[in-house]
Amino acid sequence: MEVFNLSKQAKLYKTILSFLEWSITFFKSKLNHAKKPMKTPSIITNASKTSDLGDAFSMIEHSVIYNLLKTIGYYNS
């Protein structure tokens, strides 16, 4: 049973790292090729009006990680 959990955990970490690597590459390419400044996503703009911008990024981060976990079957919902 423990081997299965370690395998699942390794798959989870690999998925998260792959996503982060893709995100960094994607945003770097967008920044390098942008002719005009990128528009801030509305979720960040709206959240920063009422709370700290760090909270907005934290909310996005938790949402992304939760959806990744759900996608690979870590959550059974």
N, CA, C, O and CB atoms as a CASP TS submission, in Angstrom:
PFRMAT TS
TARGET T0000
AUTHOR 0000-0000-0000
METHOD Language model
MODEL 1
PARENT N/A
ATOM      1  N   MET     1       0.831  -1.197   0.000  1.00  0.00           N
ATOM      2  CA  MET     1       0.000   0.000   0.000  1.00  0.00           C
ATOM      3  C   MET     1       0.872   1.255   0.000  1.00  0.00           C
ATOM      4  O   MET     1       0.568   2.223  -0.698  1.00  0.00           O
ATOM      5  CB  MET     1      -0.944   0.001   1.216  1.00  0.00           C
ATOM      6  N   GLU     2       1.947   1.241   0.776  1.00  0.00           N
ATOM      7  CA  GLU     2       2.819   2.409   0.850  1.00  0.00           C
ATOM      8  C   GLU     2       3.511   2.676  -0.486  1.00  0.00           C
ATOM      9  O   GLU     2       3.711   3.831  -0.860  1.00  0.00           O
ATOM     10  CB  GLU     2       3.862   2.219   1.949  1.00  0.00           C
ATOM     11  N   VAL     3       3.873   1.619  -1.202  1.00  0.00           N
ATOM     12  CA  VAL     3       4.506   1.786  -2.510  1.00  0.00           C
ATOM     13  C   VAL     3       3.547   2.487  -3.464  1.00  0.00           C
ATOM     14  O   VAL     3       3.962   3.355  -4.231  1.00  0.00           O
ATOM     15  CB  VAL     3       4.943   0.420  -3.089  1.00  0.00           C
ATOM     16  N   PHE     4       2.269   2.120  -3.425  1.00  0.00           N
ATOM     17  CA  PHE     4       1.270   2.764  -4.279  1.00  0.00           C
ATOM     18  C   PHE     4       1.165   4.248  -3.959  1.00  0.00           C
ATOM     19  O   PHE     4       1.109   5.078  -4.866  1.00  0.00           O
ATOM     20  CB  PHE     4      -0.100   2.090  -4.113  1.00  0.00           C
ATOM     21  N   ASN     5       1.138   4.586  -2.670  1.00  0.00           N
ATOM     22  CA  ASN     5       1.044   5.989  -2.270  1.00  0.00           C
ATOM     23  C   ASN     5       2.270   6.781  -2.710  1.00  0.00           C
ATOM     24  O   ASN     5       2.146   7.926  -3.146  1.00  0.00           O
ATOM     25  CB  ASN     5       0.872   6.096  -0.759  1.00  0.00           C
ATOM     26  N   LEU     6       3.457   6.176  -2.598  1.00  0.00           N
ATOM     27  CA  LEU     6       4.668   6.861  -3.042  1.00  0.00           C
ATOM     28  C   LEU     6       4.647   7.063  -4.550  1.00  0.00           C
ATOM     29  O   LEU     6       5.085   8.098  -5.052  1.00  0.00           O
ATOM     30  CB  LEU     6       5.916   6.070  -2.630  1.00  0.00           C
ATOM     31  N   SER     7       4.136   6.072  -5.269  1.00  0.00           N
ATOM     32  CA  SER     7       4.027   6.191  -6.721  1.00  0.00           C
ATOM     33  C   SER     7       3.070   7.311  -7.100  1.00  0.00           C
ATOM     34  O   SER     7       3.343   8.098  -8.006  1.00  0.00           O
ATOM     35  CB  SER     7       3.562   4.867  -7.337  1.00  0.00           C
ATOM     36  N   LYS     8       1.950   7.370  -6.398  1.00  0.00           N
ATOM     37  CA  LYS     8       0.955   8.415  -6.655  1.00  0.00           C
ATOM     38  C   LYS     8       1.525   9.786  -6.314  1.00  0.00           C
ATOM     39  O   LYS     8       1.293  10.761  -7.028  1.00  0.00           O
ATOM     40  CB  LYS     8      -0.333   8.155  -5.843  1.00  0.00           C
ATOM     41  N   GLN     9       2.268   9.851  -5.223  1.00  0.00           N
ATOM     42  CA  GLN     9       2.879  11.106  -4.802  1.00  0.00           C
ATOM     43  C   GLN     9       3.942  11.552  -5.811  1.00  0.00           C
ATOM     44  O   GLN     9       4.044  12.739  -6.119  1.00  0.00           O
ATOM     45  CB  GLN     9       3.498  10.957  -3.398  1.00  0.00           C
ATOM     46  N   ALA    10       4.725  10.614  -6.319  1.00  0.00           N
ATOM     47  CA  ALA    10       5.743  10.944  -7.318  1.00  0.00           C
ATOM     48  C   ALA    10       5.089  11.469  -8.591  1.00  0.00           C
ATOM     49  O   ALA    10       5.571  12.423  -9.202  1.00  0.00           O
ATOM     50  CB  ALA    10       6.614   9.713  -7.635  1.00  0.00           C
ATOM     51  N   LYS    11       3.988  10.836  -8.982  1.00  0.00           N
ATOM     52  CA  LYS    11       3.254  11.286 -10.168  1.00  0.00           C
ATOM     53  C   LYS    11       2.715  12.703  -9.952  1.00  0.00           C
ATOM     54  O   LYS    11       2.750  13.533 -10.860  1.00  0.00           O
ATOM     55  CB  LYS    11       2.093  10.311 -10.495  1.00  0.00           C
ATOM     56  N   LEU    12       2.225  12.964  -8.759  1.00  0.00           N
ATOM     57  CA  LEU    12       1.718  14.291  -8.407  1.00  0.00           C
ATOM     58  C   LEU    12       2.823  15.336  -8.515  1.00  0.00           C
ATOM     59  O   LEU    12       2.629  16.376  -9.144  1.00  0.00           O
ATOM     60  CB  LEU    12       1.132  14.285  -6.987  1.00  0.00           C
ATOM     61  N   TYR    13       3.975  15.072  -7.912  1.00  0.00           N
ATOM     62  CA  TYR    13       5.082  16.026  -7.955  1.00  0.00           C
ATOM     63  C   TYR    13       5.562  16.248  -9.384  1.00  0.00           C
ATOM     64  O   TYR    13       5.863  17.376  -9.777  1.00  0.00           O
ATOM     65  CB  TYR    13       6.239  15.538  -7.083  1.00  0.00           C
ATOM     66  N   LYS    14       5.633  15.173 -10.153  1.00  0.00           N
ATOM     67  CA  LYS    14       6.072  15.292 -11.547  1.00  0.00           C
ATOM     68  C   LYS    14       5.091  16.160 -12.334  1.00  0.00           C
ATOM     69  O   LYS    14       5.511  16.986 -13.144  1.00  0.00           O
ATOM     70  CB  LYS    14       6.203  13.893 -12.202  1.00  0.00           C
ATOM     71  N   THR    15       3.798  15.980 -12.105  1.00  0.00           N
ATOM     72  CA  THR    15       2.778  16.774 -12.798  1.00  0.00           C
ATOM     73  C   THR    15       2.889  18.242 -12.422  1.00  0.00           C
ATOM     74  O   THR    15       2.834  19.113 -13.290  1.00  0.00           O
ATOM     75  CB  THR    15       1.373  16.252 -12.471  1.00  0.00           C
ATOM     76  N   ILE    16       3.044  18.520 -11.136  1.00  0.00           N
ATOM     77  CA  ILE    16       3.161  19.911 -10.679  1.00  0.00           C
ATOM     78  C   ILE    16       4.416  20.559 -11.254  1.00  0.00           C
ATOM     79  O   ILE    16       4.366  21.696 -11.723  1.00  0.00           O
ATOM     80  CB  ILE    16       3.188  19.977  -9.137  1.00  0.00           C
ATOM     81  N   LEU    17       5.534  19.848 -11.222  1.00  0.00           N
ATOM     82  CA  LEU    17       6.770  20.410 -11.763  1.00  0.00           C
ATOM     83  C   LEU    17       6.674  20.639 -13.264  1.00  0.00           C
ATOM     84  O   LEU    17       7.171  21.645 -13.769  1.00  0.00           O
ATOM     85  CB  LEU    17       7.943  19.494 -11.454  1.00  0.00           C
ATOM     86  N   SER    18       6.042  19.717 -13.980  1.00  0.00           N
ATOM     87  CA  SER    18       5.852  19.895 -15.423  1.00  0.00           C
ATOM     88  C   SER    18       4.993  21.115 -15.702  1.00  0.00           C
ATOM     89  O   SER    18       5.282  21.888 -16.615  1.00  0.00           O
ATOM     90  CB  SER    18       5.211  18.646 -16.046  1.00  0.00           C
ATOM     91  N   PHE    19       3.933  21.291 -14.913  1.00  0.00           N
ATOM     92  CA  PHE    19       3.058  22.443 -15.088  1.00  0.00           C
ATOM     93  C   PHE    19       3.810  23.743 -14.814  1.00  0.00           C
ATOM     94  O   PHE    19       3.686  24.707 -15.570  1.00  0.00           O
ATOM     95  CB  PHE    19       1.838  22.332 -14.169  1.00  0.00           C
ATOM     96  N   LEU    20       4.586  23.769 -13.735  1.00  0.00           N
ATOM     97  CA  LEU    20       5.350  24.970 -13.406  1.00  0.00           C
ATOM     98  C   LEU    20       6.376  25.289 -14.491  1.00  0.00           C
ATOM     99  O   LEU    20       6.559  26.451 -14.855  1.00  0.00           O
ATOM    100  CB  LEU    20       6.050  24.800 -12.055  1.00  0.00           C
ATOM    101  N   GLU    21       7.039  24.262 -15.002  1.00  0.00           N
ATOM    102  CA  GLU    21       8.013  24.466 -16.073  1.00  0.00           C
ATOM    103  C   GLU    21       7.333  25.030 -17.320  1.00  0.00           C
ATOM    104  O   GLU    21       7.845  25.959 -17.945  1.00  0.00           O
ATOM    105  CB  GLU    21       8.730  23.145 -16.409  1.00  0.00           C
ATOM    106  N   TRP    22       6.181  24.468 -17.676  1.00  0.00           N
ATOM    107  CA  TRP    22       5.423  24.965 -18.829  1.00  0.00           C
ATOM    108  C   TRP    22       4.988  26.409 -18.597  1.00  0.00           C
ATOM    109  O   TRP    22       5.089  27.239 -19.500  1.00  0.00           O
ATOM    110  CB  TRP    22       4.190  24.072 -19.099  1.00  0.00           C
ATOM    111  N   SER    23       4.506  26.713 -17.394  1.00  0.00           N
ATOM    112  CA  SER    23       4.047  28.071 -17.081  1.00  0.00           C
ATOM    113  C   SER    23       5.167  29.088 -17.224  1.00  0.00           C
ATOM    114  O   SER    23       4.975  30.153 -17.811  1.00  0.00           O
ATOM    115  CB  SER    23       3.480  28.127 -15.667  1.00  0.00           C
ATOM    116  N   ILE    24       6.320  28.764 -16.694  1.00  0.00           N
ATOM    117  CA  ILE    24       7.461  29.680 -16.775  1.00  0.00           C
ATOM    118  C   ILE    24       7.849  29.907 -18.228  1.00  0.00           C
ATOM    119  O   ILE    24       8.075  31.045 -18.640  1.00  0.00           O
ATOM    120  CB  ILE    24       8.663  29.130 -15.980  1.00  0.00           C
ATOM    121  N   THR    25       7.927  28.835 -19.006  1.00  0.00           N
ATOM    122  CA  THR    25       8.271  28.955 -20.422  1.00  0.00           C
ATOM    123  C   THR    25       7.233  29.777 -21.164  1.00  0.00           C
ATOM    124  O   THR    25       7.579  30.642 -21.969  1.00  0.00           O
ATOM    125  CB  THR    25       8.401  27.573 -21.062  1.00  0.00           C
ATOM    126  N   PHE    26       5.967  29.511 -20.897  1.00  0.00           N
ATOM    127  CA  PHE    26       4.882  30.228 -21.564  1.00  0.00           C
ATOM    128  C   PHE    26       4.944  31.722 -21.269  1.00  0.00           C
ATOM    129  O   PHE    26       4.889  32.542 -22.186  1.00  0.00           O
ATOM    130  CB  PHE    26       3.528  29.666 -21.132  1.00  0.00           C
ATOM    131  N   PHE    27       5.058  32.076 -19.991  1.00  0.00           N
ATOM    132  CA  PHE    27       5.063  33.488 -19.631  1.00  0.00           C
ATOM    133  C   PHE    27       6.330  34.200 -20.097  1.00  0.00           C
ATOM    134  O   PHE    27       6.286  35.378 -20.452  1.00  0.00           O
ATOM    135  CB  PHE    27       4.916  33.637 -18.133  1.00  0.00           C
ATOM    136  N   LYS    28       7.462  33.486 -20.097  1.00  0.00           N
ATOM    137  CA  LYS    28       8.684  34.088 -20.627  1.00  0.00           C
ATOM    138  C   LYS    28       8.513  34.417 -22.105  1.00  0.00           C
ATOM    139  O   LYS    28       8.903  35.496 -22.552  1.00  0.00           O
ATOM    140  CB  LYS    28       9.888  33.146 -20.424  1.00  0.00           C
ATOM    141  N   SER    29       7.932  33.493 -22.863  1.00  0.00           N
ATOM    142  CA  SER    29       7.744  33.743 -24.291  1.00  0.00           C
ATOM    143  C   SER    29       6.763  34.884 -24.515  1.00  0.00           C
ATOM    144  O   SER    29       6.948  35.692 -25.425  1.00  0.00           O
ATOM    145  CB  SER    29       7.250  32.475 -25.000  1.00  0.00           C
ATOM    146  N   LYS    30       5.721  34.957 -23.691  1.00  0.00           N
ATOM    147  CA  LYS    30       4.758  36.061 -23.811  1.00  0.00           C
ATOM    148  C   LYS    30       5.425  37.397 -23.506  1.00  0.00           C
ATOM    149  O   LYS    30       5.182  38.383 -24.202  1.00  0.00           O
ATOM    150  CB  LYS    30       3.562  35.841 -22.865  1.00  0.00           C
ATOM    151  N   LEU    31       6.255  37.439 -22.479  1.00  0.00           N
ATOM    152  CA  LEU    31       6.928  38.685 -22.115  1.00  0.00           C
ATOM    153  C   LEU    31       7.949  39.097 -23.174  1.00  0.00           C
ATOM    154  O   LEU    31       8.106  40.284 -23.461  1.00  0.00           O
ATOM    155  CB  LEU    31       7.615  38.538 -20.757  1.00  0.00           C
ATOM    156  N   ASN    32       8.637  38.120 -23.750  1.00  0.00           N
ATOM    157  CA  ASN    32       9.648  38.427 -24.762  1.00  0.00           C
ATOM    158  C   ASN    32       9.034  38.917 -26.063  1.00  0.00           C
ATOM    159  O   ASN    32       9.655  39.707 -26.774  1.00  0.00           O
ATOM    160  CB  ASN    32      10.499  37.209 -25.030  1.00  0.00           C
ATOM    161  N   HIS    33       7.830  38.467 -26.390  1.00  0.00           N
ATOM    162  CA  HIS    33       7.212  38.804 -27.669  1.00  0.00           C
ATOM    163  C   HIS    33       6.105  39.847 -27.554  1.00  0.00           C
ATOM    164  O   HIS    33       5.453  40.179 -28.545  1.00  0.00           O
ATOM    165  CB  HIS    33       6.659  37.565 -28.298  1.00  0.00           C
ATOM    166  N   ALA    34       5.897  40.354 -26.365  1.00  0.00           N
ATOM    167  CA  ALA    34       4.798  41.311 -26.176  1.00  0.00           C
ATOM    168  C   ALA    34       5.158  42.667 -26.783  1.00  0.00           C
ATOM    169  O   ALA    34       6.231  43.211 -26.525  1.00  0.00           O
ATOM    170  CB  ALA    34       4.466  41.471 -24.672  1.00  0.00           C
ATOM    171  N   LYS    35       4.247  43.199 -27.587  1.00  0.00           N
ATOM    172  CA  LYS    35       4.431  44.531 -28.167  1.00  0.00           C
ATOM    173  C   LYS    35       3.915  45.591 -27.196  1.00  0.00           C
ATOM    174  O   LYS    35       4.396  46.724 -27.185  1.00  0.00           O
ATOM    175  CB  LYS    35       3.702  44.645 -29.535  1.00  0.00           C
ATOM    176  N   LYS    36       2.942  45.212 -26.391  1.00  0.00           N
ATOM    177  CA  LYS    36       2.384  46.125 -25.402  1.00  0.00           C
ATOM    178  C   LYS    36       2.318  45.382 -24.067  1.00  0.00           C
ATOM    179  O   LYS    36       2.375  44.153 -24.050  1.00  0.00           O
ATOM    180  CB  LYS    36       0.965  46.649 -25.838  1.00  0.00           C
ATOM    181  N   PRO    37       2.201  46.088 -22.970  1.00  0.00           N
ATOM    182  CA  PRO    37       2.148  45.413 -21.666  1.00  0.00           C
ATOM    183  C   PRO    37       0.972  44.437 -21.577  1.00  0.00           C
ATOM    184  O   PRO    37      -0.110  44.691 -22.108  1.00  0.00           O
ATOM    185  CB  PRO    37       2.047  46.448 -20.540  1.00  0.00           C
ATOM    186  N   MET    38       1.210  43.320 -20.894  1.00  0.00           N
ATOM    187  CA  MET    38       0.147  42.331 -20.724  1.00  0.00           C
ATOM    188  C   MET    38      -0.915  42.876 -19.778  1.00  0.00           C
ATOM    189  O   MET    38      -0.600  43.563 -18.806  1.00  0.00           O
ATOM    190  CB  MET    38       0.716  40.994 -20.188  1.00  0.00           C
ATOM    191  N   LYS    39      -2.161  42.570 -20.067  1.00  0.00           N
ATOM    192  CA  LYS    39      -3.266  42.992 -19.202  1.00  0.00           C
ATOM    193  C   LYS    39      -3.316  42.070 -17.979  1.00  0.00           C
ATOM    194  O   LYS    39      -3.202  40.851 -18.101  1.00  0.00           O
ATOM    195  CB  LYS    39      -4.634  42.967 -19.977  1.00  0.00           C
ATOM    196  N   THR    40      -3.482  42.655 -16.838  1.00  0.00           N
ATOM    197  CA  THR    40      -3.575  41.876 -15.608  1.00  0.00           C
ATOM    198  C   THR    40      -4.905  41.135 -15.586  1.00  0.00           C
ATOM    199  O   THR    40      -5.951  41.745 -15.805  1.00  0.00           O
ATOM    200  CB  THR    40      -3.431  42.786 -14.358  1.00  0.00           C
ATOM    201  N   PRO    41      -4.884  39.819 -15.324  1.00  0.00           N
ATOM    202  CA  PRO    41      -6.142  39.075 -15.255  1.00  0.00           C
ATOM    203  C   PRO    41      -7.094  39.684 -14.227  1.00  0.00           C
ATOM    204  O   PRO    41      -6.663  40.158 -13.177  1.00  0.00           O
ATOM    205  CB  PRO    41      -5.872  37.607 -14.912  1.00  0.00           C
ATOM    206  N   SER    42      -8.369  39.667 -14.531  1.00  0.00           N
ATOM    207  CA  SER    42      -9.359  40.324 -13.672  1.00  0.00           C
ATOM    208  C   SER    42      -9.413  39.729 -12.272  1.00  0.00           C
ATOM    209  O   SER    42      -9.714  40.438 -11.312  1.00  0.00           O
ATOM    210  CB  SER    42     -10.727  40.239 -14.305  1.00  0.00           C
ATOM    211  N   ILE    43      -9.126  38.440 -12.143  1.00  0.00           N
ATOM    212  CA  ILE    43      -9.181  37.829 -10.808  1.00  0.00           C
ATOM    213  C   ILE    43      -8.144  38.485  -9.886  1.00  0.00           C
ATOM    214  O   ILE    43      -8.394  38.655  -8.693  1.00  0.00           O
ATOM    215  CB  ILE    43      -8.933  36.292 -10.897  1.00  0.00           C
ATOM    216  N   ILE    44      -6.986  38.853 -10.440  1.00  0.00           N
ATOM    217  CA  ILE    44      -5.950  39.506  -9.639  1.00  0.00           C
ATOM    218  C   ILE    44      -6.358  40.942  -9.345  1.00  0.00           C
ATOM    219  O   ILE    44      -6.230  41.413  -8.214  1.00  0.00           O
ATOM    220  CB  ILE    44      -4.584  39.468 -10.366  1.00  0.00           C
ATOM    221  N   THR    45      -6.849  41.635 -10.367  1.00  0.00           N
ATOM    222  CA  THR    45      -7.269  43.024 -10.194  1.00  0.00           C
ATOM    223  C   THR    45      -8.375  43.135  -9.155  1.00  0.00           C
ATOM    224  O   THR    45      -8.311  43.981  -8.262  1.00  0.00           O
ATOM    225  CB  THR    45      -7.740  43.610 -11.526  1.00  0.00           C
ATOM    226  N   ASN    46      -9.386  42.285  -9.268  1.00  0.00           N
ATOM    227  CA  ASN    46     -10.510  42.332  -8.327  1.00  0.00           C
ATOM    228  C   ASN    46     -10.074  41.977  -6.914  1.00  0.00           C
ATOM    229  O   ASN    46     -10.515  42.604  -5.950  1.00  0.00           O
ATOM    230  CB  ASN    46     -11.617  41.387  -8.778  1.00  0.00           C
ATOM    231  N   ALA    47      -9.217  40.982  -6.786  1.00  0.00           N
ATOM    232  CA  ALA    47      -8.772  40.566  -5.459  1.00  0.00           C
ATOM    233  C   ALA    47      -7.894  41.632  -4.820  1.00  0.00           C
ATOM    234  O   ALA    47      -7.948  41.838  -3.608  1.00  0.00           O
ATOM    235  CB  ALA    47      -8.015  39.239  -5.540  1.00  0.00           C
ATOM    236  N   SER    48      -7.084  42.313  -5.633  1.00  0.00           N
ATOM    237  CA  SER    48      -6.180  43.303  -5.050  1.00  0.00           C
ATOM    238  C   SER    48      -6.919  44.550  -4.582  1.00  0.00           C
ATOM    239  O   SER    48      -6.374  45.329  -3.800  1.00  0.00           O
ATOM    240  CB  SER    48      -5.113  43.688  -6.054  1.00  0.00           C
ATOM    241  N   LYS    49      -8.142  44.750  -5.043  1.00  0.00           N
ATOM    242  CA  LYS    49      -8.924  45.897  -4.581  1.00  0.00           C
ATOM    243  C   LYS    49      -9.384  45.701  -3.140  1.00  0.00           C
ATOM    244  O   LYS    49      -9.541  46.669  -2.396  1.00  0.00           O
ATOM    245  CB  LYS    49     -10.136  46.122  -5.495  1.00  0.00           C
ATOM    246  N   THR    50      -9.595  44.464  -2.754  1.00  0.00           N
ATOM    247  CA  THR    50     -10.136  44.199  -1.427  1.00  0.00           C
ATOM    248  C   THR    50      -9.121  43.595  -0.464  1.00  0.00           C
ATOM    249  O   THR    50      -9.321  43.633   0.750  1.00  0.00           O
ATOM    250  CB  THR    50     -11.313  43.287  -1.540  1.00  0.00           C
ATOM    251  N   SER    51      -8.039  43.040  -0.989  1.00  0.00           N
ATOM    252  CA  SER    51      -7.056  42.401  -0.115  1.00  0.00           C
ATOM    253  C   SER    51      -5.666  42.544  -0.713  1.00  0.00           C
ATOM    254  O   SER    51      -5.475  43.220  -1.724  1.00  0.00           O
ATOM    255  CB  SER    51      -7.400  40.910   0.106  1.00  0.00           C
ATOM    256  N   ASP    52      -4.734  41.920  -0.098  1.00  0.00           N
ATOM    257  CA  ASP    52      -3.354  41.955  -0.550  1.00  0.00           C
ATOM    258  C   ASP    52      -3.201  41.192  -1.860  1.00  0.00           C
ATOM    259  O   ASP    52      -3.859  40.173  -2.067  1.00  0.00           O
ATOM    260  CB  ASP    52      -2.425  41.374   0.517  1.00  0.00           C
ATOM    261  N   LEU    53      -2.337  41.681  -2.742  1.00  0.00           N
ATOM    262  CA  LEU    53      -2.110  41.014  -4.028  1.00  0.00           C
ATOM    263  C   LEU    53      -1.548  39.611  -3.814  1.00  0.00           C
ATOM    264  O   LEU    53      -1.824  38.701  -4.595  1.00  0.00           O
ATOM    265  CB  LEU    53      -1.150  41.844  -4.905  1.00  0.00           C
ATOM    266  N   GLY    54      -0.758  39.439  -2.753  1.00  0.00           N
ATOM    267  CA  GLY    54      -0.224  38.117  -2.438  1.00  0.00           C
ATOM    268  C   GLY    54      -1.326  37.110  -2.185  1.00  0.00           C
ATOM    269  O   GLY    54      -1.195  35.940  -2.546  1.00  0.00           O
ATOM    270  N   ASP    55      -2.419  37.555  -1.564  1.00  0.00           N
ATOM    271  CA  ASP    55      -3.557  36.669  -1.333  1.00  0.00           C
ATOM    272  C   ASP    55      -4.177  36.225  -2.648  1.00  0.00           C
ATOM    273  O   ASP    55      -4.620  35.083  -2.775  1.00  0.00           O
ATOM    274  CB  ASP    55      -4.607  37.363  -0.465  1.00  0.00           C
ATOM    275  N   ALA    56      -4.211  37.125  -3.630  1.00  0.00           N
ATOM    276  CA  ALA    56      -4.774  36.781  -4.934  1.00  0.00           C
ATOM    277  C   ALA    56      -3.935  35.706  -5.603  1.00  0.00           C
ATOM    278  O   ALA    56      -4.474  34.740  -6.143  1.00  0.00           O
ATOM    279  CB  ALA    56      -4.863  38.024  -5.834  1.00  0.00           C
ATOM    280  N   PHE    57      -2.608  35.870  -5.568  1.00  0.00           N
ATOM    281  CA  PHE    57      -1.747  34.859  -6.166  1.00  0.00           C
ATOM    282  C   PHE    57      -1.850  33.545  -5.409  1.00  0.00           C
ATOM    283  O   PHE    57      -1.816  32.476  -6.019  1.00  0.00           O
ATOM    284  CB  PHE    57      -0.299  35.340  -6.195  1.00  0.00           C
ATOM    285  N   SER    58      -1.974  33.610  -4.098  1.00  0.00           N
ATOM    286  CA  SER    58      -2.129  32.411  -3.291  1.00  0.00           C
ATOM    287  C   SER    58      -3.416  31.685  -3.661  1.00  0.00           C
ATOM    288  O   SER    58      -3.437  30.459  -3.767  1.00  0.00           O
ATOM    289  CB  SER    58      -2.121  32.761  -1.798  1.00  0.00           C
ATOM    290  N   MET    59      -4.494  32.449  -3.859  1.00  0.00           N
ATOM    291  CA  MET    59      -5.778  31.867  -4.239  1.00  0.00           C
ATOM    292  C   MET    59      -5.662  31.164  -5.592  1.00  0.00           C
ATOM    293  O   MET    59      -6.170  30.057  -5.768  1.00  0.00           O
ATOM    294  CB  MET    59      -6.874  32.954  -4.289  1.00  0.00           C
ATOM    295  N   ILE    60      -4.994  31.812  -6.541  1.00  0.00           N
ATOM    296  CA  ILE    60      -4.809  31.214  -7.863  1.00  0.00           C
ATOM    297  C   ILE    60      -3.957  29.961  -7.749  1.00  0.00           C
ATOM    298  O   ILE    60      -4.275  28.934  -8.349  1.00  0.00           O
ATOM    299  CB  ILE    60      -4.160  32.221  -8.838  1.00  0.00           C
ATOM    300  N   GLU    61      -2.871  30.040  -6.980  1.00  0.00           N
ATOM    301  CA  GLU    61      -1.977  28.908  -6.805  1.00  0.00           C
ATOM    302  C   GLU    61      -2.724  27.711  -6.215  1.00  0.00           C
ATOM    303  O   GLU    61      -2.581  26.593  -6.711  1.00  0.00           O
ATOM    304  CB  GLU    61      -0.799  29.295  -5.909  1.00  0.00           C
ATOM    305  N   HIS    62      -3.511  27.927  -5.171  1.00  0.00           N
ATOM    306  CA  HIS    62      -4.263  26.837  -4.554  1.00  0.00           C
ATOM    307  C   HIS    62      -5.270  26.251  -5.535  1.00  0.00           C
ATOM    308  O   HIS    62      -5.456  25.035  -5.578  1.00  0.00           O
ATOM    309  CB  HIS    62      -4.981  27.328  -3.290  1.00  0.00           C
ATOM    310  N   SER    63      -5.912  27.093  -6.315  1.00  0.00           N
ATOM    311  CA  SER    63      -6.892  26.632  -7.293  1.00  0.00           C
ATOM    312  C   SER    63      -6.226  25.766  -8.354  1.00  0.00           C
ATOM    313  O   SER    63      -6.749  24.714  -8.721  1.00  0.00           O
ATOM    314  CB  SER    63      -7.600  27.825  -7.949  1.00  0.00           C
ATOM    315  N   VAL    64      -5.069  26.208  -8.847  1.00  0.00           N
ATOM    316  CA  VAL    64      -4.347  25.456  -9.876  1.00  0.00           C
ATOM    317  C   VAL    64      -3.898  24.111  -9.331  1.00  0.00           C
ATOM    318  O   VAL    64      -4.070  23.084  -9.987  1.00  0.00           O
ATOM    319  CB  VAL    64      -3.135  26.254 -10.387  1.00  0.00           C
ATOM    320  N   ILE    65      -3.325  24.113  -8.137  1.00  0.00           N
ATOM    321  CA  ILE    65      -2.844  22.861  -7.551  1.00  0.00           C
ATOM    322  C   ILE    65      -4.006  21.916  -7.268  1.00  0.00           C
ATOM    323  O   ILE    65      -3.892  20.715  -7.515  1.00  0.00           O
ATOM    324  CB  ILE    65      -2.057  23.137  -6.259  1.00  0.00           C
ATOM    325  N   TYR    66      -5.123  22.432  -6.755  1.00  0.00           N
ATOM    326  CA  TYR    66      -6.292  21.594  -6.497  1.00  0.00           C
ATOM    327  C   TYR    66      -6.790  20.961  -7.798  1.00  0.00           C
ATOM    328  O   TYR    66      -7.100  19.770  -7.833  1.00  0.00           O
ATOM    329  CB  TYR    66      -7.418  22.421  -5.835  1.00  0.00           C
ATOM    330  N   ASN    67      -6.866  21.759  -8.862  1.00  0.00           N
ATOM    331  CA  ASN    67      -7.337  21.226 -10.142  1.00  0.00           C
ATOM    332  C   ASN    67      -6.377  20.196 -10.716  1.00  0.00           C
ATOM    333  O   ASN    67      -6.809  19.227 -11.340  1.00  0.00           O
ATOM    334  CB  ASN    67      -7.535  22.354 -11.140  1.00  0.00           C
ATOM    335  N   LEU    68      -5.078  20.395 -10.512  1.00  0.00           N
ATOM    336  CA  LEU    68      -4.109  19.388 -10.943  1.00  0.00           C
ATOM    337  C   LEU    68      -4.309  18.086 -10.173  1.00  0.00           C
ATOM    338  O   LEU    68      -4.316  17.003 -10.759  1.00  0.00           O
ATOM    339  CB  LEU    68      -2.672  19.904 -10.751  1.00  0.00           C
ATOM    340  N   LEU    69      -4.471  18.200  -8.859  1.00  0.00           N
ATOM    341  CA  LEU    69      -4.687  17.011  -8.034  1.00  0.00           C
ATOM    342  C   LEU    69      -5.960  16.283  -8.444  1.00  0.00           C
ATOM    343  O   LEU    69      -5.988  15.054  -8.508  1.00  0.00           O
ATOM    344  CB  LEU    69      -4.757  17.392  -6.552  1.00  0.00           C
ATOM    345  N   LYS    70      -6.999  17.037  -8.719  1.00  0.00           N
ATOM    346  CA  LYS    70      -8.273  16.459  -9.126  1.00  0.00           C
ATOM    347  C   LYS    70      -8.142  15.762 -10.481  1.00  0.00           C
ATOM    348  O   LYS    70      -8.706  14.690 -10.696  1.00  0.00           O
ATOM    349  CB  LYS    70      -9.359  17.545  -9.187  1.00  0.00           C
ATOM    350  N   THR    71      -7.384  16.391 -11.398  1.00  0.00           N
ATOM    351  CA  THR    71      -7.196  15.843 -12.738  1.00  0.00           C
ATOM    352  C   THR    71      -6.487  14.498 -12.703  1.00  0.00           C
ATOM    353  O   THR    71      -6.861  13.580 -13.434  1.00  0.00           O
ATOM    354  CB  THR    71      -6.411  16.815 -13.596  1.00  0.00           C
ATOM    355  N   ILE    72      -5.465  14.373 -11.860  1.00  0.00           N
ATOM    356  CA  ILE    72      -4.725  13.111 -11.829  1.00  0.00           C
ATOM    357  C   ILE    72      -5.370  12.085 -10.899  1.00  0.00           C
ATOM    358  O   ILE    72      -4.825  11.001 -10.692  1.00  0.00           O
ATOM    359  CB  ILE    72      -3.290  13.361 -11.398  1.00  0.00           C
ATOM    360  N   GLY    73      -6.518  12.424 -10.346  1.00  0.00           N
ATOM    361  CA  GLY    73      -7.259  11.453  -9.549  1.00  0.00           C
ATOM    362  C   GLY    73      -6.886  11.411  -8.087  1.00  0.00           C
ATOM    363  O   GLY    73      -7.217  10.446  -7.398  1.00  0.00           O
ATOM    364  N   TYR    74      -6.210  12.421  -7.597  1.00  0.00           N
ATOM    365  CA  TYR    74      -5.824  12.436  -6.188  1.00  0.00           C
ATOM    366  C   TYR    74      -7.040  12.651  -5.299  1.00  0.00           C
ATOM    367  O   TYR    74      -7.128  12.086  -4.209  1.00  0.00           O
ATOM    368  CB  TYR    74      -4.778  13.528  -5.927  1.00  0.00           C
ATOM    369  N   TYR    75      -7.976  13.469  -5.769  1.00  0.00           N
ATOM    370  CA  TYR    75      -9.242  13.666  -5.070  1.00  0.00           C
ATOM    371  C   TYR    75     -10.326  12.885  -5.798  1.00  0.00           C
ATOM    372  O   TYR    75     -10.345  12.844  -7.028  1.00  0.00           O
ATOM    373  CB  TYR    75      -9.610  15.178  -4.981  1.00  0.00           C
ATOM    374  N   ASN    76     -11.220  12.271  -5.050  1.00  0.00           N
ATOM    375  CA  ASN    76     -12.271  11.444  -5.646  1.00  0.00           C
ATOM    376  C   ASN    76     -13.599  12.166  -5.726  1.00  0.00           C
ATOM    377  O   ASN    76     -14.646  11.553  -5.518  1.00  0.00           O
ATOM    378  CB  ASN    76     -12.438  10.172  -4.859  1.00  0.00           C
ATOM    379  N   SER    77     -13.582  13.455  -6.022  1.00  0.00           N
ATOM    380  CA  SER    77     -14.849  14.194  -6.057  1.00  0.00           C
ATOM    381  C   SER    77     -15.423  14.275  -7.446  1.00  0.00           C
ATOM    382  O   SER    77     -16.486  14.865  -7.641  1.00  0.00           O
ATOM    383  CB  SER    77     -14.662  15.584  -5.513  1.00  0.00           C
TER
END
